[in-house]
Amino acid sequence: MKNRCLVCSAALLSAVALSGCGSLPGGGGKDDSPTVTVWLMKDSVSDAFLKRFVTSYEKSHPKITLDVKIQEWTGIGDKVLAALDSENPPDVVEVGNTQVAQYAETSHLRGLTLESVRDLGSEDWLPGLAQPGRIEGDQYGIPWYAANRIVIYNKELFEAAGIDKLPRTRDEWIADTTALNTADTQGIYLAGQDWYSLAGFIWDEGGELAVEDGSSNWHGTLDTPAALRGMAFYKQLQGLGNGPKNSDEATPPQADVFAKGDVAQIISTPSSARIIEEKNPHLKGKLGFFPIPGKTADTPGAVFTGGSDLIVPKNTHHGTAATDVVEALAGEKWQTDLARTMSYVPNKTTLAGVISGDESTAAMAVGAARGRATPNSPQWASVEAKNPIKPYMTEVLEGQDPKKAAKAASELITTALTSG
């Protein structure tokens, strides 16, 4: 192995993305033995995966050296922006799938549309990864991996309630959850401000969190009839348990609540299963998983897709080599390895079969086919910074007029998206 940092540990879910540095046409060809610098985020991949990839890649590309540098999430946005604006940026950078628009706005990213179509089979990419990387028709972010929410359930409680067939529609889900919700058991633990889960219900109804008009202006749309229907379903489901109305799934951590043994279901990523089993070893082997049900049996519920895209800065000095590294990481061989190693969903729907032996990841892959991302605005981070969606949800759950509360929240979203 050549000089590089290989300090990386096994990850749970990270809403991150790998990006590569490219060059302008004609760039990157002067150095016959380039060192390609790759920025990866902490805990995105395991040490073992990284060692396998670097060793294999350098063996098949003997003139190229990979220099992998692990980055911390804290302050990464400003660090990437500064790197993109510099004359000596890294050649490949990992960024969150929803961050691509922010970086593309700088005009310092290399477009990878040609590579996407010609070499990477973009027609099969997961929409929740591909769409955030596509800005005004050009592909800047190359999907790397995904993870999304599923339903984790207690098999013993389902069996005790006489449920021997997992729900595939919202109506079946509500019926089962109602049966599970007794004096001793919560049918579901759903925190009142789990806005990622709400987003999925809104999308199922044909609504959006925000939309862009023909003048490239964004507007919050929580007060549309479709979005209000999504919130109404959320309220119905949330009422079949004792989840707090004024906090999110992290307060208290919902995996800790589930581990007590009296909760039938939670909506979470598969990584929560490990935490639950650590907290309560009695539940080991007694957890089940299924995709969030949709409105009909043949279509799973829409979900927010967190994950990684790969981007390529314009100012890279090794554009051809950097793009090749991105293509390798996004290709079938290493997608298969990464998905099996990290329990991620691979970047293509056609690769879902490589994780079929893992019940939780397989359930996640079903949902990922209908995955979505947050509105593709460079200012969306400003919305999440104060997040008016959360208090809106609490207001509705506590009995305030849904349309009035949604209109006020939509106006705050609009302000955040237009003041950046």
Secondary structure, 3 states (H helix, E strand, C coil): CCCCCCCCCCCCCCCCCEEECCECCCCCCCCCCCEEEEEEECCCCCHHHHHHHHHHHHHHCCCCEEEEEEECCCCHHHHHHHHHCCCCCCCEEEEEHHHHHHHHCCCCECCCHHHHHHCCCHHHECHHHHHHHEECCEECCEEEEEEECEEEEEHHHHHHCCCCCCCCEHHHHHHHHHHHCCCCCECCCCCCCCHHHHHHHHHHCCCCCEEECCCCCEEECCCCHHHHHHHHHHHHHHCCCCCCCCCCCECCEHHHHHCCCCECEEEECCHHHHHHHHHCHHHCCCEEEECCCECECCECCCEEEEEEEEECECECCCHHHHHHHHHHHHCHHHHHHHHHHHCCEECEHHHHHHHCCCHHHHHHHHHHCCEECCCCCCCHHHHHHHCCHHHHHHHHHCCCCHHHHHHHHHHHHHHHHHCC
